[in-house]
Amino acid sequence: MLALKLILVPVLIAALSVVAHRFGPVIAGLLTGFPMVAGPIFLFLVAEHGAAFGYQAAVGTLVGLTGLAVYALCYSWSSRRCNWAGSLALGWAAFLLVSLPLERFQPNLALACLVALAMPTMAPRLFPAAQPPQMRRALPRSEILLRMLAAAALVLAITKAATVTGPRLAGLLTPFPVASSVVTAFSHRLYGPDTAILLLRGMVVGLYGFVAFFAITAALLPVTGIVLSALAGFVAAVAIQGLLYLRAIRARK
C-alpha cells in the first residue's frame, strides 16, 4: 500500500503537469477537478479502515469541497499581491479554517451532495479576472520530479493523519488541495499569477465530476463494496468531465 501511495499520485501529478504546459491552465484545471488525488486517498482509507469508515469519509469529503473552493478563491486573490509561497500558505490556512469546524456538521448523503454542488455552481463567478498566459518557457524534468516528490509527501501526510482522526475529519481532509497546490504553485512560479488563477477556476468548474464520483461511490459502497461502487463513480465522473472538456474546447474556438 505504501508503494502504491508513493507511485500512483506522483505519476498522475507528472501527467497533469505535462497537460498544463501543453494545453494550458484551463484544461489542466478541469482535470485537476477530477478526483485523481482525492479518489486514490479515499480508496486507501477504505482499504485500511473499512467500508463503514469509507462511507462516512465520502460524506465528509463532499462537505469538504467547501474548504477546497475557499482555498482556490483565497489563493487566486492572494496571488495578485503575494508570490506562490505566500499565496499557498494563505490558501492552506483558509482551507483549514473552513474545513475543521465542519466536522460538527453531520449531514446525510443527499444534503452533502447539495452542499458540494453549490461549489462549482457559484464559486467560479467569484474569481479575479485573468488573461491566458503565454506558456513558452520549457518545463524542466527536474521541475516534474520536484512536483512528484511534493505530491507524494502531501499524500502520505493526509493518509497518516486519518489514523488519528475519525472518518468525518478524515473525509474533510481528503479534498485537501494536493494536485492543485503542487501544479498551481509551480505554475505560478514559472508563468505568473494569471496561470494560477485560471488553473484554480478550472478546477472549481471541474468539481462536478468530483461530486459524481464520491456521491455514487458512497451510495453504492454499503451494497456493492468498494470495487464496483468506485468503478461506477469513476465512469460517471469521466462522463461528466468529458462533457466539461468539450465545452471548454468549444469556448476556446
HELIX and SHEET records of a PDB file:
HELIX    1   1 LEU A    2  PHE A   23  1                                  22    
HELIX    2   2 PRO A   25  GLY A   33  1                                   9    
HELIX    3   3 ALA A   38  HIS A   49  1                                  12    
HELIX    4   4 ALA A   51  SER A   78  1                                  28    
HELIX    5   5 TRP A   84  SER A   99  1                                  16    
HELIX    6   6 LEU A  100  ARG A  104  5                                   5    
HELIX    7   7 LEU A  109  MET A  122  1                                  14    
HELIX    8   8 ALA A  123  LEU A  126  5                                   4    
HELIX    9   9 ARG A  141  ALA A  161  1                                  21    
HELIX   10  10 ALA A  162  VAL A  164  5                                   3    
HELIX   11  11 PRO A  167  LEU A  173  1                                   7    
HELIX   12  12 VAL A  178  TYR A  191  1                                  14    
HELIX   13  13 PRO A  193  VAL A  205  1                                  13    
HELIX   14  14 LEU A  207  THR A  224  1                                  18    
HELIX   15  15 ILE A  226  ARG A  252  1                                  27    
END                                                                             
